[in-house]
Amino acid sequence: MASLRTARDVVGEWFDRVALESPARLTLGAFALTILLFTGLLKLPFATADGKSAPFIDALFIATSAVCVTGLSTVDTGTYWSPWGLAIIGLGIKVGGLGIMTLASLAGLAVSRRLGLTQRILAAGESRASGLGDLGSLLRTVVIVSTTVELTIAAILIPRFLTLDYGWAKSVGYSLFYGVSAFNNAGFSPDPVGLYPYAGDLWMLVPIGFGVLIGALGYPVYLNVLRQRNPTKWSLHTKLTLVTITVLSFISASFLALFEWTNPDTLGSASTAQTIGNVFFQSINQRSGGFASFDIGLAREQTWLLEDVLMFIGGGSGSTAGGIRVTTLAVLVLAAWAEARGRRDMEAFGKRIGTEVLRVAVSITLLGLLVVIVGTGIFMWQTDIALDRALYEVVSAYATCGLSTGITGSIDADAKMTLIITMYLGRVGSLTLASALMLNRQRRVIRYPSERPIIG
């Protein structure tokens, strides 16, 4: 027993050291191992509907898409996988969603412990709002909120599936799958044709859209709102997240209606009420949810461009959503606004935002652009697919959104591997870069003289 306890202590000390000193390595390794584990599970014969082992590249692709909560698929999810296969995918989504928020928590804790004394005192005061200094409460909040939302969605959908004569077992299974997929912004659907048959069904679209929206807010927002019921005392992060997501949702809904209202292949043939419902449902899913109530492949090219931008932005920091995150966009906009007004500082809601935050935001944005540009170029070279569709697919993979114009199932193994790598980088890239930059702060005694180059 003594040797067992010693080994356990050694493993525990190693994990603590890696988690607190190198969250970047922990993030990369944890997601890679989890993806390989679920790849092995999806390779088992009972995971497929025909009882044959899935090709390795497809199993790896779906495992990556599930764990990275993306939703892109090289096969038809509803017909290719058996009920056991769907259960494995659902478990992968759940594990991936919780892992994202847990690793984000560890990264935040590591950053707070590496700060100096004065900065730690300030961080401790702020942690009552953001939760980065209280890992236990934060993780409990993550588990409670995610499970509650997922079960609530399932409870609402079960009666609907029963009315469609799905039977109890299938109704419960599909409802739980949709609950997990919606909250974790995964976009996977167990129905063979996805949500297209439910385009005018508010009983289906409202709970799923609600789950996507809640999942995209992020754990710091959950913790802050649950602890502080007075909105005027919410943290700056919470206010920026809620305001930016609200503004983006209305902007995306407006432009989507403008572009697709008269398109007979998408929204043009529906009633006015159904079109409005689809517009708002899609505006929520355009940034990271990945669900679609109409065929994206039949949408107009300007809609693809709109969704490229929205997917790249993504959802809230520390959430199951992807992209560069809405607070990153907010900081960049505030910086441009401050410069346009001749202000020295970036300010919002009576708070000043430091220039170090702007540097991290710029770094994350440039990294995202680099991955998307290089990934799109490689993908086009491998497939000879036109720029508009290739860009859409790569942005969707990087932003872990899952929306597709319908080309994923027809690409070869090399192109699938490109999207796999893009999904992996999109999921761990921004978190890893942000934590690495925060932990790599150095104080230099000697500073070079200042000089301002000409910009623009």
C-alpha positions as CSV (number, residue, x, y, z in Angstrom):
1,M,0.0,0.0,0.0
2,A,2.9,2.3,0.8
3,S,4.3,1.9,-2.7
4,L,0.9,2.4,-4.2
5,R,0.4,5.6,-2.3
6,T,3.9,6.8,-3.3
7,A,3.2,6.1,-6.9
8,R,-0.1,8.0,-6.6
9,D,1.6,10.9,-4.9
10,V,4.2,11.0,-7.7
11,V,1.5,11.0,-10.4
12,G,-0.5,13.7,-8.5
13,E,2.6,15.9,-8.1
14,W,3.5,15.5,-11.8
15,F,0.0,16.4,-12.8
16,D,-0.1,19.5,-10.6
17,R,3.3,20.6,-11.9
18,V,2.3,20.2,-15.5
19,A,-1.2,21.7,-15.0
20,L,0.1,24.8,-13.2
21,E,3.4,25.3,-14.9
22,S,2.7,24.2,-18.5
23,P,-1.1,24.3,-19.2
24,A,-0.2,24.4,-22.9
25,R,1.4,21.0,-22.9
26,L,-1.4,19.6,-20.8
27,T,-4.0,20.9,-23.3
28,L,-2.2,19.6,-26.3
29,G,-1.5,16.2,-24.8
30,A,-4.9,15.7,-23.2
31,F,-6.9,16.4,-26.3
32,A,-4.6,14.3,-28.5
33,L,-4.9,11.2,-26.2
34,T,-8.7,11.7,-25.9
35,I,-9.0,11.8,-29.7
36,L,-7.0,8.6,-30.1
37,L,-9.1,6.9,-27.5
38,F,-12.4,7.7,-29.2
39,T,-10.9,6.8,-32.6
40,G,-10.2,3.3,-31.2
41,L,-13.8,3.1,-29.9
42,L,-15.3,4.2,-33.2
43,K,-13.2,1.6,-35.0
44,L,-14.9,-1.3,-33.1
45,P,-17.4,-3.2,-35.4
46,F,-20.4,-2.6,-33.1
47,A,-20.0,1.2,-33.5
48,T,-21.2,1.1,-37.2
49,A,-24.7,0.2,-38.5
50,D,-23.4,-2.5,-40.8
51,G,-21.2,-4.2,-38.2
52,K,-17.9,-3.5,-40.1
53,S,-15.0,-1.6,-38.7
54,A,-14.9,2.0,-39.9
55,P,-11.9,3.2,-41.9
56,F,-9.2,4.7,-39.7
57,I,-9.3,8.1,-41.4
58,D,-13.1,8.4,-40.9
59,A,-13.0,7.2,-37.3
60,L,-10.2,9.7,-36.6
61,F,-12.1,12.5,-38.3
62,I,-15.3,11.8,-36.4
63,A,-13.4,11.4,-33.1
64,T,-11.6,14.7,-33.6
65,S,-14.8,16.4,-34.6
66,A,-16.6,15.1,-31.5
67,V,-13.9,15.8,-29.0
68,C,-13.2,19.2,-30.5
69,V,-17.0,19.7,-30.5
70,T,-17.0,20.7,-34.2
71,G,-19.7,18.7,-36.0
72,L,-18.1,18.2,-39.4
73,S,-18.6,14.6,-40.6
74,T,-17.3,12.5,-43.5
75,V,-20.2,10.1,-43.2
76,D,-23.9,10.5,-42.6
77,T,-24.1,10.4,-38.8
78,G,-27.7,9.1,-38.6
79,T,-27.3,6.1,-40.9
80,Y,-23.6,5.2,-40.7
81,W,-23.3,4.7,-37.0
82,S,-25.2,2.2,-34.8
83,P,-26.9,3.3,-31.5
84,W,-23.6,2.4,-29.8
85,G,-21.7,4.5,-32.2
86,L,-23.9,7.5,-31.6
87,A,-23.5,6.9,-27.8
88,I,-19.7,7.0,-28.3
89,I,-19.9,10.2,-30.3
90,G,-22.2,11.8,-27.7
91,L,-19.7,10.8,-24.9
92,G,-16.9,12.2,-27.0
93,I,-18.8,15.5,-27.3
94,K,-19.5,15.6,-23.5
95,V,-15.9,14.8,-22.6
96,G,-14.6,17.3,-25.1
97,G,-16.9,20.0,-23.9
98,L,-16.1,19.5,-20.2
99,G,-12.4,19.1,-21.0
100,I,-12.3,22.5,-22.8
101,M,-13.7,24.4,-19.9
102,T,-11.7,22.4,-17.3
103,L,-8.4,23.0,-19.1
104,A,-9.4,26.7,-19.5
105,S,-9.9,26.7,-15.7
106,L,-6.4,25.2,-15.1
107,A,-4.9,27.7,-17.5
108,G,-6.5,30.6,-15.6
109,L,-5.4,29.2,-12.3
110,A,-1.9,28.8,-13.5
111,V,-1.8,32.4,-14.8
112,S,-3.1,33.7,-11.4
113,R,-0.5,31.8,-9.5
114,R,2.3,33.1,-11.6
115,L,1.4,36.7,-11.1
116,G,3.3,39.0,-8.8
117,L,2.1,39.8,-5.3
118,T,0.3,43.0,-6.3
119,Q,-1.2,41.5,-9.4
120,R,-2.4,38.4,-7.4
121,I,-4.1,40.7,-4.9
122,L,-5.9,42.4,-7.8
123,A,-6.7,39.0,-9.4
124,A,-8.1,37.7,-6.1
125,G,-10.5,40.6,-6.0
126,E,-11.5,40.0,-9.6
127,S,-11.8,36.2,-9.1
128,R,-15.1,36.7,-7.3
129,A,-16.5,37.8,-10.7
130,S,-14.4,35.6,-13.1
131,G,-13.9,32.6,-10.9
132,L,-10.3,32.0,-12.0
133,G,-9.0,31.9,-8.4
134,D,-11.6,29.3,-7.2
135,L,-11.1,26.1,-9.2
136,G,-13.4,24.0,-7.1
137,S,-16.4,26.3,-7.4
138,L,-15.7,26.9,-11.1
139,L,-15.6,23.2,-12.0
140,R,-18.8,22.5,-10.0
141,T,-20.4,25.3,-11.9
142,V,-19.3,23.9,-15.2
143,V,-20.7,20.4,-14.4
144,I,-23.9,21.6,-12.9
145,V,-24.7,24.2,-15.7
146,S,-23.8,21.8,-18.5
147,T,-25.7,18.8,-17.2
148,T,-28.8,20.9,-16.2
149,V,-29.0,22.5,-19.6
150,E,-28.5,19.2,-21.5
151,L,-31.1,17.4,-19.4
152,T,-33.6,20.3,-19.7
153,I,-33.3,20.2,-23.5
154,A,-33.7,16.4,-23.5
155,A,-36.8,16.7,-21.3
156,I,-38.4,19.2,-23.7
157,L,-37.6,17.1,-26.8
158,I,-38.7,13.7,-25.6
159,P,-42.4,14.4,-25.9
160,R,-41.8,15.8,-29.4
161,F,-40.1,12.7,-30.6
162,L,-42.8,10.6,-29.0
163,T,-45.4,12.5,-31.1
164,L,-43.4,11.5,-34.2
165,D,-43.7,7.8,-33.2
166,Y,-40.0,7.4,-32.5
167,G,-40.7,5.1,-29.6
168,W,-39.4,5.5,-26.0
169,A,-35.9,4.3,-26.5
170,K,-35.2,6.2,-29.6
171,S,-36.9,9.4,-28.3
172,V,-34.8,9.4,-25.1
173,G,-31.6,8.6,-26.9
174,Y,-32.1,11.2,-29.6
175,S,-33.2,13.9,-27.1
176,L,-30.1,13.3,-24.9
177,F,-27.9,13.4,-28.0
178,Y,-29.4,16.7,-29.1
179,G,-29.1,18.1,-25.6
180,V,-25.3,17.3,-25.3
181,S,-24.7,18.3,-28.9
182,A,-26.5,21.6,-28.5
183,F,-25.0,22.8,-25.2
184,N,-21.5,21.8,-26.4
185,N,-22.0,23.6,-29.7
186,A,-21.1,20.4,-31.6
187,G,-23.7,20.5,-34.3
188,F,-24.0,16.7,-34.6
189,S,-27.5,15.4,-35.4
190,P,-28.6,11.7,-35.0
191,D,-31.3,12.2,-37.6
192,P,-30.3,11.0,-41.1
193,V,-31.3,14.3,-42.7
194,G,-30.4,16.5,-39.7
195,L,-32.8,19.3,-38.8
196,Y,-34.1,20.0,-42.3
197,P,-37.5,18.4,-41.6
198,Y,-37.9,20.5,-38.5
199,A,-37.3,23.9,-40.2
200,G,-40.7,25.2,-39.1
201,D,-40.9,23.3,-35.8
202,L,-40.4,25.6,-32.9
203,W,-40.7,22.7,-30.4
204,M,-37.4,21.5,-31.9
205,L,-35.6,24.6,-32.8
206,V,-36.2,26.7,-29.7
207,P,-34.6,24.3,-27.1
208,I,-31.7,23.4,-29.4
209,G,-31.0,27.1,-30.2
210,F,-31.3,28.0,-26.5
211,G,-28.7,25.2,-25.6
212,V,-26.3,26.5,-28.3
213,L,-26.6,30.1,-27.0
214,I,-26.0,29.1,-23.4
215,G,-23.1,26.9,-24.3
216,A,-21.5,29.7,-26.2
217,L,-21.4,32.1,-23.2
218,G,-18.6,30.4,-21.3
219,Y,-17.9,29.3,-17.7
220,P,-16.7,32.7,-16.4
221,V,-20.1,34.2,-17.4
222,Y,-22.0,31.3,-15.7
223,L,-20.1,31.7,-12.5
224,N,-20.3,35.5,-12.5
225,V,-24.1,35.6,-13.1
226,L,-24.8,32.9,-10.6
227,R,-22.8,34.6,-7.9
228,Q,-23.7,38.2,-8.6
229,R,-27.4,38.7,-9.3
230,N,-27.0,42.5,-9.8
231,P,-26.2,43.1,-13.5
232,T,-24.5,46.4,-12.7
233,K,-21.9,44.5,-10.7
234,W,-21.1,41.9,-13.3
235,S,-17.5,41.7,-14.4
236,L,-16.2,43.5,-17.5
237,H,-15.7,40.1,-19.2
238,T,-19.4,39.2,-18.6
239,K,-20.7,42.5,-19.9
240,L,-18.5,42.4,-23.0
241,T,-19.5,38.8,-23.8
242,L,-23.2,39.4,-23.4
243,V,-23.3,42.7,-25.3
244,T,-21.1,41.4,-28.2
245,I,-23.0,38.2,-28.6
246,T,-26.3,40.1,-28.6
247,V,-25.1,42.6,-31.2
248,L,-23.6,39.9,-33.4
249,S,-26.8,37.8,-33.3
250,F,-28.9,40.7,-34.5
251,I,-26.4,41.7,-37.2
252,S,-26.2,38.1,-38.5
253,A,-30.0,37.7,-38.4
254,S,-30.4,40.9,-40.4
255,F,-27.9,40.1,-43.1
256,L,-29.1,36.5,-43.3
257,A,-32.6,37.6,-43.9
258,L,-31.4,40.1,-46.5
259,F,-29.4,37.5,-48.4
260,E,-31.7,34.5,-48.2
261,W,-35.3,35.8,-47.9
262,T,-35.9,35.5,-51.6
263,N,-33.7,32.3,-52.2
264,P,-36.2,29.6,-53.0
265,D,-33.7,26.9,-52.1
266,T,-33.3,28.0,-48.5
267,L,-35.8,30.5,-46.9
268,G,-37.7,31.8,-49.9
269,S,-40.3,29.1,-50.1
270,A,-41.2,29.1,-46.4
271,S,-43.9,31.2,-44.7
272,T,-43.0,34.5,-43.1
273,A,-43.2,33.1,-39.5
274,Q,-41.1,30.1,-40.5
275,T,-38.6,32.2,-42.2
276,I,-38.2,34.5,-39.2
277,G,-37.8,31.5,-36.9
278,N,-35.1,30.0,-39.2
279,V,-33.3,33.3,-39.4
280,F,-32.9,33.7,-35.7
281,F,-32.1,30.0,-35.2
282,Q,-29.4,30.1,-37.9
283,S,-28.0,33.4,-36.5
284,I,-27.3,31.7,-33.2
285,N,-25.7,28.7,-35.0
286,Q,-23.6,30.7,-37.5
287,R,-20.9,31.5,-35.0
288,S,-20.3,28.0,-33.5
289,G,-23.4,25.9,-33.0
290,G,-23.1,24.1,-36.3
291,F,-26.8,23.1,-36.7
292,A,-28.6,24.1,-39.9
293,S,-32.3,24.2,-40.6
294,F,-31.7,24.5,-44.4
295,D,-29.1,23.2,-46.8
296,I,-26.1,25.5,-46.5
297,G,-24.8,24.2,-49.8
298,L,-27.7,25.9,-51.6
299,A,-27.2,29.3,-49.9
300,R,-25.9,32.3,-51.7
301,E,-22.2,33.0,-51.8
302,Q,-22.7,36.2,-49.8
303,T,-24.2,34.1,-47.0
304,W,-21.1,31.9,-47.0
305,L,-18.9,35.0,-46.7
306,L,-21.1,36.3,-43.8
307,E,-20.8,33.0,-42.0
308,D,-17.1,32.8,-42.7
309,V,-16.7,36.0,-40.7
310,L,-19.1,34.9,-37.9
311,M,-17.6,31.5,-37.5
312,F,-14.1,33.0,-37.3
313,I,-15.3,35.2,-34.5
314,G,-16.9,32.3,-32.6
315,G,-18.4,32.5,-29.1
316,G,-17.4,33.3,-25.5
317,S,-14.0,32.7,-23.9
318,G,-13.9,29.5,-21.8
319,S,-16.9,28.2,-23.6
320,T,-17.6,25.2,-25.8
321,A,-17.7,27.5,-28.8
322,G,-14.7,28.1,-31.1
323,G,-13.2,30.9,-33.1
324,I,-11.1,33.8,-31.8
325,R,-13.9,34.5,-29.3
326,V,-16.2,37.5,-29.0
327,T,-14.1,39.3,-26.3
328,T,-11.1,39.2,-28.6
329,L,-13.3,41.0,-31.2
330,A,-14.6,43.4,-28.6
331,V,-11.0,44.4,-27.5
332,L,-10.0,45.0,-31.1
333,V,-13.0,47.2,-31.7
334,L,-12.4,49.1,-28.5
335,A,-8.8,49.7,-29.5
336,A,-9.8,51.0,-32.9
337,W,-12.5,53.2,-31.2
338,A,-10.0,54.6,-28.7
339,E,-7.5,55.4,-31.4
340,A,-10.2,57.1,-33.6
341,R,-11.2,59.3,-30.6
342,G,-7.6,60.1,-29.7
343,R,-7.9,58.3,-26.3
344,R,-4.8,56.9,-24.6
345,D,-6.7,54.0,-23.0
346,M,-9.3,51.4,-24.1
347,E,-12.3,51.8,-21.9
348,A,-15.6,50.0,-21.5
349,F,-18.3,50.1,-18.8
350,G,-16.2,52.3,-16.6
351,K,-13.1,50.1,-16.7
352,R,-9.8,50.5,-18.4
353,I,-8.4,47.6,-20.5
354,G,-4.6,47.2,-20.4
355,T,-2.5,47.1,-23.6
356,E,-1.3,43.6,-22.7
357,V,-4.8,42.4,-23.3
358,L,-4.7,44.0,-26.7
359,R,-1.4,42.2,-27.5
360,V,-3.0,38.8,-26.7
361,A,-6.0,39.6,-28.8
362,V,-3.9,40.6,-31.8
363,S,-1.8,37.5,-31.4
364,I,-4.8,35.2,-31.3
365,T,-6.4,36.9,-34.3
366,L,-3.2,36.7,-36.4
367,L,-2.7,33.0,-35.4
368,G,-6.2,32.3,-36.5
369,L,-5.8,34.1,-39.8
370,L,-2.5,32.2,-40.4
371,V,-4.1,28.8,-39.8
372,V,-7.1,29.6,-42.0
373,I,-5.1,31.0,-44.9
374,V,-2.5,28.2,-44.9
375,G,-5.2,25.6,-44.3
376,T,-7.3,26.9,-47.2
377,G,-4.4,26.9,-49.6
378,I,-3.4,23.4,-48.7
379,F,-7.0,22.2,-48.9
380,M,-7.5,23.8,-52.4
381,W,-4.3,22.2,-53.6
382,Q,-5.4,18.8,-52.4
383,T,-9.0,18.9,-53.7
384,D,-9.2,21.5,-56.6
385,I,-12.3,22.8,-54.8
386,A,-13.1,26.5,-55.5
387,L,-12.1,29.2,-53.0
388,D,-15.5,30.0,-51.6
389,R,-16.4,26.4,-50.6
390,A,-12.8,25.6,-49.5
391,L,-12.6,28.7,-47.3
392,Y,-16.0,27.9,-45.8
393,E,-15.0,24.3,-44.9
394,V,-11.6,25.3,-43.4
395,V,-13.0,28.2,-41.4
396,S,-15.7,25.9,-40.1
397,A,-13.1,23.4,-39.0
398,Y,-10.8,26.0,-37.4
399,A,-13.7,27.7,-35.6
400,T,-15.0,24.2,-34.6
401,C,-18.4,25.2,-35.9
402,G,-19.4,22.3,-38.1
403,L,-21.4,24.0,-40.8
404,S,-20.6,22.7,-44.2
405,T,-21.5,23.3,-47.9
406,G,-21.7,19.5,-48.3
407,I,-18.2,18.7,-49.6
408,T,-16.7,17.0,-46.5
409,G,-17.9,13.5,-47.4
410,S,-16.4,13.6,-50.9
411,I,-12.8,14.6,-50.2
412,D,-9.9,12.2,-50.1
413,A,-7.8,11.1,-47.1
414,D,-5.2,13.8,-47.4
415,A,-7.8,16.6,-47.4
416,K,-9.6,14.9,-44.4
417,M,-6.3,15.0,-42.5
418,T,-5.9,18.7,-43.3
419,L,-9.3,19.4,-41.7
420,I,-8.4,17.1,-38.7
421,I,-5.3,19.1,-38.0
422,T,-7.3,22.4,-38.5
423,M,-10.0,21.3,-36.0
424,Y,-7.3,20.3,-33.5
425,L,-5.4,23.6,-33.9
426,G,-8.7,25.5,-33.7
427,R,-9.7,23.9,-30.5
428,V,-6.4,24.0,-28.6
429,G,-4.7,26.9,-30.4
430,S,-6.2,30.0,-28.9
431,L,-6.3,28.6,-25.4
432,T,-2.7,27.4,-25.6
433,L,-1.5,30.6,-27.1
434,A,-3.3,32.8,-24.6
435,S,-2.0,30.8,-21.6
436,A,1.5,30.7,-23.0
437,L,1.6,34.5,-23.6
438,M,0.2,35.2,-20.1
439,L,2.7,32.8,-18.4
440,N,5.6,34.1,-20.4
441,R,5.5,37.7,-19.0
442,Q,9.0,38.9,-18.3
443,R,10.2,42.1,-16.6
444,R,13.2,43.6,-18.2
445,V,15.4,46.0,-16.4
446,I,16.7,47.6,-19.6
447,R,14.2,49.0,-22.1
448,Y,15.0,50.3,-25.6
449,P,14.1,53.9,-26.5
450,S,10.6,54.4,-27.9
451,E,10.0,55.3,-31.6
452,R,6.7,55.2,-33.4
453,P,6.7,53.9,-37.0
454,I,4.2,55.2,-39.6
455,I,1.1,53.1,-39.7
456,G,-1.5,53.2,-42.5
